[in-house]
Amino acid sequence: MIFPTTLKDLAFQWYDHQGHGTFPNWISLRDEFLAQFRPLGFFDRLHEQVTQIEMVLGKSITFYAIRMEDILRRWNNHSIPNHM
């Protein structure tokens, strides 16, 4: 219920033109909204970050893991298994 109040301009217009009940849950709304408004090449840049990520000298494995988790969190449909 709060989400629409955070939108303005084109984002609000997009949301306002969706039919009532279009999104059965928050995840479907989130995914559709992000698909609509993320910049072109967004996933390509994330893919590049994942394939080129390197540990930073002097940083812990935890730091590296957190960087990787952040990239994968933004790339919600990455299809990389959790165990990897």
PDB file with SEQRES, HELIX, SHEET and CRYST1 records, atoms N, CA, C and O in Angstrom:
SEQRES   1 A   84  MET ILE PHE PRO THR THR LEU LYS ASP LEU ALA PHE GLN          
SEQRES   2 A   84  TRP TYR ASP HIS GLN GLY HIS GLY THR PHE PRO ASN TRP          
SEQRES   3 A   84  ILE SER LEU ARG ASP GLU PHE LEU ALA GLN PHE ARG PRO          
SEQRES   4 A   84  LEU GLY PHE PHE ASP ARG LEU HIS GLU GLN VAL THR GLN          
SEQRES   5 A   84  ILE GLU MET VAL LEU GLY LYS SER ILE THR PHE TYR ALA          
SEQRES   6 A   84  ILE ARG MET GLU ASP ILE LEU ARG ARG TRP ASN ASN HIS          
SEQRES   7 A   84  SER ILE PRO ASN HIS MET                                      
HELIX    1 AA1 PHE A    3  THR A    6  5                                   4    
HELIX    2 AA2 ASP A    9  ASP A   16  1                                   8    
HELIX    3 AA3 TRP A   26  PHE A   37  1                                  12    
HELIX    4 AA4 PHE A   42  GLN A   52  1                                  11    
HELIX    5 AA5 ILE A   61  ARG A   74  1                                  14    
CRYST1    1.000    1.000    1.000  90.00  90.00  90.00 P 1           1          
ATOM      1  N   MET A   1       0.820  -1.202   0.000  1.00  0.00           N  
ATOM      2  CA  MET A   1       0.000   0.000   0.000  1.00  0.00           C  
ATOM      3  C   MET A   1       0.862   1.263   0.000  1.00  0.00           C  
ATOM      4  O   MET A   1       0.433   2.303  -0.499  1.00  0.00           O  
ATOM      5  N   ILE A   2       2.058   1.180   0.549  1.00  0.00           N  
ATOM      6  CA  ILE A   2       2.927   2.348   0.617  1.00  0.00           C  
ATOM      7  C   ILE A   2       3.631   2.595  -0.715  1.00  0.00           C  
ATOM      8  O   ILE A   2       3.896   3.743  -1.074  1.00  0.00           O  
ATOM      9  N   PHE A   3       3.931   1.536  -1.437  1.00  0.00           N  
ATOM     10  CA  PHE A   3       4.721   1.651  -2.663  1.00  0.00           C  
ATOM     11  C   PHE A   3       4.228   2.741  -3.618  1.00  0.00           C  
ATOM     12  O   PHE A   3       5.039   3.557  -4.054  1.00  0.00           O  
ATOM     13  N   PRO A   4       2.945   2.794  -3.961  1.00  0.00           N  
ATOM     14  CA  PRO A   4       2.495   3.817  -4.918  1.00  0.00           C  
ATOM     15  C   PRO A   4       2.775   5.245  -4.444  1.00  0.00           C  
ATOM     16  O   PRO A   4       2.973   6.136  -5.270  1.00  0.00           O  
ATOM     17  N   THR A   5       2.794   5.471  -3.148  1.00  0.00           N  
ATOM     18  CA  THR A   5       3.033   6.828  -2.651  1.00  0.00           C  
ATOM     19  C   THR A   5       4.486   7.253  -2.819  1.00  0.00           C  
ATOM     20  O   THR A   5       4.804   8.433  -2.672  1.00  0.00           O  
ATOM     21  N   THR A   6       5.375   6.306  -3.125  1.00  0.00           N  
ATOM     22  CA  THR A   6       6.783   6.637  -3.314  1.00  0.00           C  
ATOM     23  C   THR A   6       7.108   6.949  -4.770  1.00  0.00           C  
ATOM     24  O   THR A   6       8.231   7.343  -5.086  1.00  0.00           O  
ATOM     25  N   LEU A   7       6.142   6.778  -5.649  1.00  0.00           N  
ATOM     26  CA  LEU A   7       6.376   6.947  -7.080  1.00  0.00           C  
ATOM     27  C   LEU A   7       6.020   8.345  -7.556  1.00  0.00           C  
ATOM     28  O   LEU A   7       5.164   9.017  -6.980  1.00  0.00           O  
ATOM     29  N   LYS A   8       6.693   8.771  -8.618  1.00  0.00           N  
ATOM     30  CA  LYS A   8       6.344  10.041  -9.238  1.00  0.00           C  
ATOM     31  C   LYS A   8       6.590   9.944 -10.741  1.00  0.00           C  
ATOM     32  O   LYS A   8       7.244   9.017 -11.221  1.00  0.00           O  
ATOM     33  N   ASP A   9       6.068  10.890 -11.452  1.00  0.00           N  
ATOM     34  CA  ASP A   9       6.275  11.025 -12.888  1.00  0.00           C  
ATOM     35  C   ASP A   9       5.959   9.725 -13.638  1.00  0.00           C  
ATOM     36  O   ASP A   9       4.887   9.147 -13.461  1.00  0.00           O  
ATOM     37  N   LEU A  10       6.898   9.270 -14.474  1.00  0.00           N  
ATOM     38  CA  LEU A  10       6.644   8.089 -15.309  1.00  0.00           C  
ATOM     39  C   LEU A  10       6.392   6.830 -14.500  1.00  0.00           C  
ATOM     40  O   LEU A  10       5.579   5.989 -14.884  1.00  0.00           O  
ATOM     41  N   ALA A  11       7.091   6.701 -13.378  1.00  0.00           N  
ATOM     42  CA  ALA A  11       6.898   5.508 -12.546  1.00  0.00           C  
ATOM     43  C   ALA A  11       5.467   5.456 -12.009  1.00  0.00           C  
ATOM     44  O   ALA A  11       4.848   4.392 -12.003  1.00  0.00           O  
ATOM     45  N   PHE A  12       4.941   6.589 -11.563  1.00  0.00           N  
ATOM     46  CA  PHE A  12       3.567   6.608 -11.071  1.00  0.00           C  
ATOM     47  C   PHE A  12       2.587   6.362 -12.201  1.00  0.00           C  
ATOM     48  O   PHE A  12       1.611   5.631 -12.030  1.00  0.00           O  
ATOM     49  N   GLN A  13       2.837   6.966 -13.358  1.00  0.00           N  
ATOM     50  CA  GLN A  13       1.948   6.754 -14.505  1.00  0.00           C  
ATOM     51  C   GLN A  13       1.912   5.275 -14.877  1.00  0.00           C  
ATOM     52  O   GLN A  13       0.843   4.725 -15.140  1.00  0.00           O  
ATOM     53  N   TRP A  14       3.081   4.630 -14.899  1.00  0.00           N  
ATOM     54  CA  TRP A  14       3.139   3.207 -15.216  1.00  0.00           C  
ATOM     55  C   TRP A  14       2.300   2.416 -14.217  1.00  0.00           C  
ATOM     56  O   TRP A  14       1.470   1.593 -14.605  1.00  0.00           O  
ATOM     57  N   TYR A  15       2.522   2.670 -12.937  1.00  0.00           N  
ATOM     58  CA  TYR A  15       1.797   1.928 -11.891  1.00  0.00           C  
ATOM     59  C   TYR A  15       0.294   2.190 -11.995  1.00  0.00           C  
ATOM     60  O   TYR A  15      -0.511   1.267 -11.879  1.00  0.00           O  
ATOM     61  N   ASP A  16      -0.070   3.427 -12.210  1.00  0.00           N  
ATOM     62  CA  ASP A  16      -1.482   3.816 -12.255  1.00  0.00           C  
ATOM     63  C   ASP A  16      -2.215   3.162 -13.416  1.00  0.00           C  
ATOM     64  O   ASP A  16      -3.432   2.989 -13.352  1.00  0.00           O  
ATOM     65  N   HIS A  17      -1.503   2.797 -14.471  1.00  0.00           N  
ATOM     66  CA  HIS A  17      -2.132   2.169 -15.634  1.00  0.00           C  
ATOM     67  C   HIS A  17      -2.206   0.644 -15.533  1.00  0.00           C  
ATOM     68  O   HIS A  17      -2.731  -0.007 -16.436  1.00  0.00           O  
ATOM     69  N   GLN A  18      -1.696   0.080 -14.467  1.00  0.00           N  
ATOM     70  CA  GLN A  18      -1.798  -1.363 -14.262  1.00  0.00           C  
ATOM     71  C   GLN A  18      -3.193  -1.665 -13.706  1.00  0.00           C  
ATOM     72  O   GLN A  18      -3.701  -0.931 -12.859  1.00  0.00           O  
ATOM     73  N   GLY A  19      -3.778  -2.698 -14.166  1.00  0.00           N  
ATOM     74  CA  GLY A  19      -5.115  -3.059 -13.690  1.00  0.00           C  
ATOM     75  C   GLY A  19      -5.089  -3.539 -12.243  1.00  0.00           C  
ATOM     76  O   GLY A  19      -4.088  -4.081 -11.775  1.00  0.00           O  
ATOM     77  N   HIS A  20      -6.189  -3.337 -11.550  1.00  0.00           N  
ATOM     78  CA  HIS A  20      -6.310  -3.818 -10.177  1.00  0.00           C  
ATOM     79  C   HIS A  20      -6.135  -5.339 -10.160  1.00  0.00           C  
ATOM     80  O   HIS A  20      -6.767  -6.044 -10.947  1.00  0.00           O  
ATOM     81  N   GLY A  21      -5.300  -5.834  -9.286  1.00  0.00           N  
ATOM     82  CA  GLY A  21      -5.061  -7.264  -9.189  1.00  0.00           C  
ATOM     83  C   GLY A  21      -4.056  -7.795 -10.202  1.00  0.00           C  
ATOM     84  O   GLY A  21      -3.879  -9.008 -10.317  1.00  0.00           O  
ATOM     85  N   THR A  22      -3.396  -6.903 -10.938  1.00  0.00           N  
ATOM     86  CA  THR A  22      -2.400  -7.333 -11.925  1.00  0.00           C  
ATOM     87  C   THR A  22      -1.270  -8.103 -11.264  1.00  0.00           C  
ATOM     88  O   THR A  22      -0.753  -9.071 -11.822  1.00  0.00           O  
ATOM     89  N   PHE A  23      -0.899  -7.673 -10.088  1.00  0.00           N  
ATOM     90  CA  PHE A  23       0.225  -8.281  -9.379  1.00  0.00           C  
ATOM     91  C   PHE A  23      -0.299  -9.016  -8.145  1.00  0.00           C  
ATOM     92  O   PHE A  23      -0.810  -8.386  -7.218  1.00  0.00           O  
ATOM     93  N   PRO A  24      -0.176 -10.332  -8.130  1.00  0.00           N  
ATOM     94  CA  PRO A  24      -0.725 -11.101  -7.016  1.00  0.00           C  
ATOM     95  C   PRO A  24       0.070 -10.941  -5.717  1.00  0.00           C  
ATOM     96  O   PRO A  24      -0.435 -11.241  -4.635  1.00  0.00           O  
ATOM     97  N   ASN A  25       1.317 -10.465  -5.831  1.00  0.00           N  
ATOM     98  CA  ASN A  25       2.128 -10.318  -4.620  1.00  0.00           C  
ATOM     99  C   ASN A  25       3.224  -9.278  -4.865  1.00  0.00           C  
ATOM    100  O   ASN A  25       3.418  -8.794  -5.981  1.00  0.00           O  
ATOM    101  N   TRP A  26       3.928  -8.955  -3.785  1.00  0.00           N  
ATOM    102  CA  TRP A  26       4.978  -7.938  -3.858  1.00  0.00           C  
ATOM    103  C   TRP A  26       6.092  -8.334  -4.828  1.00  0.00           C  
ATOM    104  O   TRP A  26       6.598  -7.487  -5.564  1.00  0.00           O  
ATOM    105  N   ILE A  27       6.473  -9.597  -4.836  1.00  0.00           N  
ATOM    106  CA  ILE A  27       7.586 -10.036  -5.682  1.00  0.00           C  
ATOM    107  C   ILE A  27       7.269  -9.820  -7.157  1.00  0.00           C  
ATOM    108  O   ILE A  27       8.123  -9.356  -7.912  1.00  0.00           O  
ATOM    109  N   SER A  28       6.058 -10.149  -7.571  1.00  0.00           N  
ATOM    110  CA  SER A  28       5.700  -9.954  -8.976  1.00  0.00           C  
ATOM    111  C   SER A  28       5.657  -8.466  -9.332  1.00  0.00           C  
ATOM    112  O   SER A  28       6.069  -8.084 -10.427  1.00  0.00           O  
ATOM    113  N   LEU A  29       5.168  -7.628  -8.425  1.00  0.00           N  
ATOM    114  CA  LEU A  29       5.173  -6.181  -8.658  1.00  0.00           C  
ATOM    115  C   LEU A  29       6.603  -5.667  -8.743  1.00  0.00           C  
ATOM    116  O   LEU A  29       6.942  -4.910  -9.653  1.00  0.00           O  
ATOM    117  N   ARG A  30       7.439  -6.077  -7.796  1.00  0.00           N  
ATOM    118  CA  ARG A  30       8.840  -5.645  -7.786  1.00  0.00           C  
ATOM    119  C   ARG A  30       9.540  -6.025  -9.089  1.00  0.00           C  
ATOM    120  O   ARG A  30      10.196  -5.192  -9.714  1.00  0.00           O  
ATOM    121  N   ASP A  31       9.398  -7.278  -9.491  1.00  0.00           N  
ATOM    122  CA  ASP A  31      10.080  -7.751 -10.693  1.00  0.00           C  
ATOM    123  C   ASP A  31       9.617  -7.016 -11.942  1.00  0.00           C  
ATOM    124  O   ASP A  31      10.433  -6.653 -12.790  1.00  0.00           O  
ATOM    125  N   GLU A  32       8.319  -6.795 -12.060  1.00  0.00           N  
ATOM    126  CA  GLU A  32       7.798  -6.096 -13.232  1.00  0.00           C  
ATOM    127  C   GLU A  32       8.223  -4.636 -13.239  1.00  0.00           C  
ATOM    128  O   GLU A  32       8.555  -4.084 -14.288  1.00  0.00           O  
ATOM    129  N   PHE A  33       8.211  -4.011 -12.061  1.00  0.00           N  
ATOM    130  CA  PHE A  33       8.647  -2.616 -11.968  1.00  0.00           C  
ATOM    131  C   PHE A  33      10.121  -2.484 -12.348  1.00  0.00           C  
ATOM    132  O   PHE A  33      10.491  -1.590 -13.108  1.00  0.00           O  
ATOM    133  N   LEU A  34      10.952  -3.363 -11.825  1.00  0.00           N  
ATOM    134  CA  LEU A  34      12.374  -3.304 -12.137  1.00  0.00           C  
ATOM    135  C   LEU A  34      12.641  -3.592 -13.610  1.00  0.00           C  
ATOM    136  O   LEU A  34      13.514  -2.970 -14.215  1.00  0.00           O  
ATOM    137  N   ALA A  35      11.904  -4.520 -14.183  1.00  0.00           N  
ATOM    138  CA  ALA A  35      12.060  -4.810 -15.606  1.00  0.00           C  
ATOM    139  C   ALA A  35      11.715  -3.586 -16.451  1.00  0.00           C  
ATOM    140  O   ALA A  35      12.315  -3.354 -17.500  1.00  0.00           O  
ATOM    141  N   GLN A  36      10.751  -2.816 -15.984  1.00  0.00           N  
ATOM    142  CA  GLN A  36      10.315  -1.634 -16.715  1.00  0.00           C  
ATOM    143  C   GLN A  36      11.298  -0.471 -16.596  1.00  0.00           C  
ATOM    144  O   GLN A  36      11.489   0.277 -17.554  1.00  0.00           O  
ATOM    145  N   PHE A  37      11.922  -0.314 -15.428  1.00  0.00           N  
ATOM    146  CA  PHE A  37      12.670   0.912 -15.173  1.00  0.00           C  
ATOM    147  C   PHE A  37      14.179   0.756 -14.990  1.00  0.00           C  
ATOM    148  O   PHE A  37      14.880   1.759 -14.851  1.00  0.00           O  
ATOM    149  N   ARG A  38      14.690  -0.452 -14.985  1.00  0.00           N  
ATOM    150  CA  ARG A  38      16.146  -0.587 -14.938  1.00  0.00           C  
ATOM    151  C   ARG A  38      16.732  -0.146 -16.265  1.00  0.00           C  
ATOM    152  O   ARG A  38      16.125  -0.347 -17.316  1.00  0.00           O  
ATOM    153  N   PRO A  39      17.917   0.459 -16.218  1.00  0.00           N  
ATOM    154  CA  PRO A  39      18.514   0.933 -17.471  1.00  0.00           C  
ATOM    155  C   PRO A  39      18.932  -0.219 -18.379  1.00  0.00           C  
ATOM    156  O   PRO A  39      19.192  -1.329 -17.914  1.00  0.00           O  
ATOM    157  N   LEU A  40      18.992   0.059 -19.676  1.00  0.00           N  
ATOM    158  CA  LEU A  40      19.460  -0.940 -20.628  1.00  0.00           C  
ATOM    159  C   LEU A  40      20.880  -1.360 -20.256  1.00  0.00           C  
ATOM    160  O   LEU A  40      21.698  -0.527 -19.865  1.00  0.00           O  
ATOM    161  N   GLY A  41      21.162  -2.621 -20.378  1.00  0.00           N  
ATOM    162  CA  GLY A  41      22.494  -3.124 -20.075  1.00  0.00           C  
ATOM    163  C   GLY A  41      22.740  -3.395 -18.608  1.00  0.00           C  
ATOM    164  O   GLY A  41      23.855  -3.756 -18.229  1.00  0.00           O  
ATOM    165  N   PHE A  42      21.727  -3.229 -17.770  1.00  0.00           N  
ATOM    166  CA  PHE A  42      21.887  -3.433 -16.327  1.00  0.00           C  
ATOM    167  C   PHE A  42      22.392  -4.834 -16.016  1.00  0.00           C  
ATOM    168  O   PHE A  42      23.358  -4.993 -15.269  1.00  0.00           O  
ATOM    169  N   PHE A  43      21.754  -5.842 -16.577  1.00  0.00           N  
ATOM    170  CA  PHE A  43      22.144  -7.227 -16.300  1.00  0.00           C  
ATOM    171  C   PHE A  43      23.477  -7.578 -16.938  1.00  0.00           C  
ATOM    172  O   PHE A  43      24.229  -8.392 -16.403  1.00  0.00           O  
ATOM    173  N   ASP A  44      23.771  -6.972 -18.072  1.00  0.00           N  
ATOM    174  CA  ASP A  44      25.081  -7.190 -18.691  1.00  0.00           C  
ATOM    175  C   ASP A  44      26.195  -6.685 -17.778  1.00  0.00           C  
ATOM    176  O   ASP A  44      27.233  -7.334 -17.641  1.00  0.00           O  
ATOM    177  N   ARG A  45      25.980  -5.528 -17.156  1.00  0.00           N  
ATOM    178  CA  ARG A  45      26.990  -4.990 -16.235  1.00  0.00           C  
ATOM    179  C   ARG A  45      27.143  -5.873 -15.007  1.00  0.00           C  
ATOM    180  O   ARG A  45      28.256  -6.080 -14.524  1.00  0.00           O  
ATOM    181  N   LEU A  46      26.020  -6.398 -14.494  1.00  0.00           N  
ATOM    182  CA  LEU A  46      26.110  -7.300 -13.339  1.00  0.00           C  
ATOM    183  C   LEU A  46      26.855  -8.572 -13.712  1.00  0.00           C  
ATOM    184  O   LEU A  46      27.683  -9.062 -12.945  1.00  0.00           O  
ATOM    185  N   HIS A  47      26.558  -9.104 -14.894  1.00  0.00           N  
ATOM    186  CA  HIS A  47      27.249 -10.309 -15.353  1.00  0.00           C  
ATOM    187  C   HIS A  47      28.750 -10.049 -15.442  1.00  0.00           C  
ATOM    188  O   HIS A  47      29.559 -10.887 -15.045  1.00  0.00           O  
ATOM    189  N   GLU A  48      29.105  -8.900 -15.957  1.00  0.00           N  
ATOM    190  CA  GLU A  48      30.518  -8.538 -16.064  1.00  0.00           C  
ATOM    191  C   GLU A  48      31.158  -8.436 -14.677  1.00  0.00           C  
ATOM    192  O   GLU A  48      32.283  -8.892 -14.477  1.00  0.00           O  
ATOM    193  N   GLN A  49      30.450  -7.844 -13.733  1.00  0.00           N  
ATOM    194  CA  GLN A  49      30.975  -7.735 -12.367  1.00  0.00           C  
ATOM    195  C   GLN A  49      31.192  -9.106 -11.748  1.00  0.00           C  
ATOM    196  O   GLN A  49      32.198  -9.331 -11.075  1.00  0.00           O  
ATOM    197  N   VAL A  50      30.263 -10.020 -11.969  1.00  0.00           N  
ATOM    198  CA  VAL A  50      30.386 -11.364 -11.402  1.00  0.00           C  
ATOM    199  C   VAL A  50      31.574 -12.099 -12.016  1.00  0.00           C  
ATOM    200  O   VAL A  50      32.348 -12.738 -11.303  1.00  0.00           O  
ATOM    201  N   THR A  51      31.715 -12.011 -13.319  1.00  0.00           N  
ATOM    202  CA  THR A  51      32.781 -12.766 -13.974  1.00  0.00           C  
ATOM    203  C   THR A  51      34.158 -12.161 -13.753  1.00  0.00           C  
ATOM    204  O   THR A  51      35.169 -12.842 -13.926  1.00  0.00           O  
ATOM    205  N   GLN A  52      34.209 -10.894 -13.374  1.00  0.00           N  
ATOM    206  CA  GLN A  52      35.506 -10.251 -13.181  1.00  0.00           C  
ATOM    207  C   GLN A  52      35.826  -9.962 -11.714  1.00  0.00           C  
ATOM    208  O   GLN A  52      36.832  -9.318 -11.417  1.00  0.00           O  
ATOM    209  N   ILE A  53      34.990 -10.426 -10.808  1.00  0.00           N  
ATOM    210  CA  ILE A  53      35.219 -10.141  -9.395  1.00  0.00           C  
ATOM    211  C   ILE A  53      36.499 -10.828  -8.930  1.00  0.00           C  
ATOM    212  O   ILE A  53      36.764 -11.982  -9.264  1.00  0.00           O  
ATOM    213  N   GLU A  54      37.264 -10.106  -8.168  1.00  0.00           N  
ATOM    214  CA  GLU A  54      38.509 -10.635  -7.630  1.00  0.00           C  
ATOM    215  C   GLU A  54      38.605 -10.236  -6.165  1.00  0.00           C  
ATOM    216  O   GLU A  54      38.063  -9.214  -5.743  1.00  0.00           O  
ATOM    217  N   MET A  55      39.288 -11.041  -5.423  1.00  0.00           N  
ATOM    218  CA  MET A  55      39.529 -10.679  -4.034  1.00  0.00           C  
ATOM    219  C   MET A  55      40.489  -9.496  -4.003  1.00  0.00           C  
ATOM    220  O   MET A  55      41.418  -9.409  -4.805  1.00  0.00           O  
ATOM    221  N   VAL A  56      40.247  -8.602  -3.074  1.00  0.00           N  
ATOM    222  CA  VAL A  56      41.074  -7.414  -2.917  1.00  0.00           C  
ATOM    223  C   VAL A  56      42.160  -7.717  -1.889  1.00  0.00           C  
ATOM    224  O   VAL A  56      41.877  -8.225  -0.804  1.00  0.00           O  
ATOM    225  N   LEU A  57      43.384  -7.407  -2.235  1.00  0.00           N  
ATOM    226  CA  LEU A  57      44.511  -7.656  -1.347  1.00  0.00           C  
ATOM    227  C   LEU A  57      44.255  -7.000   0.011  1.00  0.00           C  
ATOM    228  O   LEU A  57      43.930  -5.815   0.095  1.00  0.00           O  
ATOM    229  N   GLY A  58      44.405  -7.782   1.050  1.00  0.00           N  
ATOM    230  CA  GLY A  58      44.212  -7.266   2.400  1.00  0.00           C  
ATOM    231  C   GLY A  58      42.784  -7.331   2.907  1.00  0.00           C  
ATOM    232  O   GLY A  58      42.523  -6.987   4.060  1.00  0.00           O  
ATOM    233  N   LYS A  59      41.859  -7.765   2.072  1.00  0.00           N  
ATOM    234  CA  LYS A  59      40.459  -7.885   2.485  1.00  0.00           C  
ATOM    235  C   LYS A  59      40.134  -9.345   2.782  1.00  0.00           C  
ATOM    236  O   LYS A  59      40.728 -10.258   2.207  1.00  0.00           O  
ATOM    237  N   SER A  60      39.203  -9.544   3.669  1.00  0.00           N  
ATOM    238  CA  SER A  60      38.839 -10.903   4.088  1.00  0.00           C  
ATOM    239  C   SER A  60      37.938 -11.577   3.069  1.00  0.00           C  
ATOM    240  O   SER A  60      37.378 -10.925   2.188  1.00  0.00           O  
ATOM    241  N   ILE A  61      37.807 -12.868   3.199  1.00  0.00           N  
ATOM    242  CA  ILE A  61      36.896 -13.634   2.353  1.00  0.00           C  
ATOM    243  C   ILE A  61      35.457 -13.168   2.588  1.00  0.00           C  
ATOM    244  O   ILE A  61      34.626 -13.229   1.682  1.00  0.00           O  
ATOM    245  N   THR A  62      35.166 -12.707   3.798  1.00  0.00           N  
ATOM    246  CA  THR A  62      33.829 -12.191   4.100  1.00  0.00           C  
ATOM    247  C   THR A  62      33.534 -10.953   3.266  1.00  0.00           C  
ATOM    248  O   THR A  62      32.424 -10.800   2.758  1.00  0.00           O  
ATOM    249  N   PHE A  63      34.507 -10.077   3.121  1.00  0.00           N  
ATOM    250  CA  PHE A  63      34.343  -8.882   2.294  1.00  0.00           C  
ATOM    251  C   PHE A  63      34.019  -9.277   0.852  1.00  0.00           C  
ATOM    252  O   PHE A  63      33.119  -8.707   0.234  1.00  0.00           O  
ATOM    253  N   TYR A  64      34.754 -10.249   0.323  1.00  0.00           N  
ATOM    254  CA  TYR A  64      34.540 -10.760  -1.032  1.00  0.00           C  
ATOM    255  C   TYR A  64      33.136 -11.361  -1.156  1.00  0.00           C  
ATOM    256  O   TYR A  64      32.432 -11.096  -2.131  1.00  0.00           O  
ATOM    257  N   ALA A  65      32.739 -12.150  -0.193  1.00  0.00           N  
ATOM    258  CA  ALA A  65      31.421 -12.799  -0.224  1.00  0.00           C  
ATOM    259  C   ALA A  65      30.302 -11.764  -0.177  1.00  0.00           C  
ATOM    260  O   ALA A  65      29.292 -11.914  -0.865  1.00  0.00           O  
ATOM    261  N   ILE A  66      30.471 -10.730   0.616  1.00  0.00           N  
ATOM    262  CA  ILE A  66      29.452  -9.681   0.705  1.00  0.00           C  
ATOM    263  C   ILE A  66      29.331  -8.938  -0.617  1.00  0.00           C  
ATOM    264  O   ILE A  66      28.221  -8.617  -1.041  1.00  0.00           O  
ATOM    265  N   ARG A  67      30.450  -8.660  -1.276  1.00  0.00           N  
ATOM    266  CA  ARG A  67      30.411  -8.022  -2.599  1.00  0.00           C  
ATOM    267  C   ARG A  67      29.646  -8.897  -3.589  1.00  0.00           C  
ATOM    268  O   ARG A  67      28.811  -8.404  -4.346  1.00  0.00           O  
ATOM    269  N   MET A  68      29.937 -10.197  -3.577  1.00  0.00           N  
ATOM    270  CA  MET A  68      29.253 -11.122  -4.487  1.00  0.00           C  
ATOM    271  C   MET A  68      27.759 -11.185  -4.165  1.00  0.00           C  
ATOM    272  O   MET A  68      26.935 -11.158  -5.079  1.00  0.00           O  
ATOM    273  N   GLU A  69      27.403 -11.267  -2.900  1.00  0.00           N  
ATOM    274  CA  GLU A  69      25.991 -11.310  -2.506  1.00  0.00           C  
ATOM    275  C   GLU A  69      25.255 -10.055  -2.954  1.00  0.00           C  
ATOM    276  O   GLU A  69      24.106 -10.131  -3.388  1.00  0.00           O  
ATOM    277  N   ASP A  70      25.911  -8.899  -2.854  1.00  0.00           N  
ATOM    278  CA  ASP A  70      25.286  -7.650  -3.276  1.00  0.00           C  
ATOM    279  C   ASP A  70      24.982  -7.672  -4.771  1.00  0.00           C  
ATOM    280  O   ASP A  70      23.899  -7.263  -5.190  1.00  0.00           O  
ATOM    281  N   ILE A  71      25.917  -8.141  -5.565  1.00  0.00           N  
ATOM    282  CA  ILE A  71      25.701  -8.230  -7.013  1.00  0.00           C  
ATOM    283  C   ILE A  71      24.538  -9.168  -7.314  1.00  0.00           C  
ATOM    284  O   ILE A  71      23.660  -8.836  -8.111  1.00  0.00           O  
ATOM    285  N   LEU A  72      24.531 -10.332  -6.683  1.00  0.00           N  
ATOM    286  CA  LEU A  72      23.482 -11.319  -6.957  1.00  0.00           C  
ATOM    287  C   LEU A  72      22.122 -10.879  -6.425  1.00  0.00           C  
ATOM    288  O   LEU A  72      21.094 -11.261  -6.983  1.00  0.00           O  
ATOM    289  N   ARG A  73      22.097 -10.091  -5.368  1.00  0.00           N  
ATOM    290  CA  ARG A  73      20.830  -9.569  -4.840  1.00  0.00           C  
ATOM    291  C   ARG A  73      20.187  -8.635  -5.860  1.00  0.00           C  
ATOM    292  O   ARG A  73      18.969  -8.654  -6.039  1.00  0.00           O  
ATOM    293  N   ARG A  74      21.001  -7.819  -6.527  1.00  0.00           N  
ATOM    294  CA  ARG A  74      20.476  -6.894  -7.537  1.00  0.00           C  
ATOM    295  C   ARG A  74      20.086  -7.630  -8.823  1.00  0.00           C  
ATOM    296  O   ARG A  74      19.285  -7.122  -9.608  1.00  0.00           O  
ATOM    297  N   TRP A  75      20.642  -8.812  -9.037  1.00  0.00           N  
ATOM    298  CA  TRP A  75      20.393  -9.614 -10.230  1.00  0.00           C  
ATOM    299  C   TRP A  75      19.485 -10.764  -9.818  1.00  0.00           C  
ATOM    300  O   TRP A  75      19.932 -11.907  -9.722  1.00  0.00           O  
ATOM    301  N   ASN A  76      18.212 -10.466  -9.575  1.00  0.00           N  
ATOM    302  CA  ASN A  76      17.285 -11.398  -8.944  1.00  0.00           C  
ATOM    303  C   ASN A  76      17.022 -12.678  -9.735  1.00  0.00           C  
ATOM    304  O   ASN A  76      16.562 -13.656  -9.146  1.00  0.00           O  
ATOM    305  N   ASN A  77      17.287 -12.718 -11.014  1.00  0.00           N  
ATOM    306  CA  ASN A  77      17.036 -13.934 -11.801  1.00  0.00           C  
ATOM    307  C   ASN A  77      18.351 -14.459 -12.391  1.00  0.00           C  
ATOM    308  O   ASN A  77      18.384 -14.868 -13.552  1.00  0.00           O  
ATOM    309  N   HIS A  78      19.405 -14.450 -11.622  1.00  0.00           N  
ATOM    310  CA  HIS A  78      20.742 -14.810 -12.121  1.00  0.00           C  
ATOM    311  C   HIS A  78      20.883 -16.287 -12.443  1.00  0.00           C  
ATOM    312  O   HIS A  78      21.742 -16.644 -13.250  1.00  0.00           O  
ATOM    313  N   SER A  79      20.101 -17.140 -11.864  1.00  0.00           N  
ATOM    314  CA  SER A  79      20.112 -18.595 -12.073  1.00  0.00           C  
ATOM    315  C   SER A  79      21.424 -19.256 -11.696  1.00  0.00           C  
ATOM    316  O   SER A  79      21.724 -20.352 -12.170  1.00  0.00           O  
ATOM    317  N   ILE A  80      22.207 -18.606 -10.851  1.00  0.00           N  
ATOM    318  CA  ILE A  80      23.413 -19.224 -10.311  1.00  0.00           C  
ATOM    319  C   ILE A  80      23.006 -19.940  -9.030  1.00  0.00           C  
ATOM    320  O   ILE A  80      22.466 -19.301  -8.127  1.00  0.00           O  
ATOM    321  N   PRO A  81      23.248 -21.243  -8.921  1.00  0.00           N  
ATOM    322  CA  PRO A  81      22.835 -21.980  -7.727  1.00  0.00           C  
ATOM    323  C   PRO A  81      23.462 -21.404  -6.457  1.00  0.00           C  
ATOM    324  O   PRO A  81      24.608 -20.957  -6.472  1.00  0.00           O  
ATOM    325  N   ASN A  82      22.711 -21.418  -5.373  1.00  0.00           N  
ATOM    326  CA  ASN A  82      23.187 -20.864  -4.098  1.00  0.00           C  
ATOM    327  C   ASN A  82      24.488 -21.502  -3.634  1.00  0.00           C  
ATOM    328  O   ASN A  82      25.328 -20.823  -3.043  1.00  0.00           O  
ATOM    329  N   HIS A  83      24.673 -22.799  -3.889  1.00  0.00           N  
ATOM    330  CA  HIS A  83      25.871 -23.476  -3.401  1.00  0.00           C  
ATOM    331  C   HIS A  83      27.131 -22.994  -4.102  1.00  0.00           C  
ATOM    332  O   HIS A  83      28.238 -23.218  -3.612  1.00  0.00           O  
ATOM    333  N   MET A  84      26.973 -22.338  -5.240  1.00  0.00           N  
ATOM    334  CA  MET A  84      28.147 -21.832  -5.951  1.00  0.00           C  
ATOM    335  C   MET A  84      28.559 -20.513  -5.366  1.00  0.00           C  
ATOM    336  O   MET A  84      29.531 -19.912  -5.821  1.00  0.00           O  
TER     337      MET A  84                                                      
END                                                                             
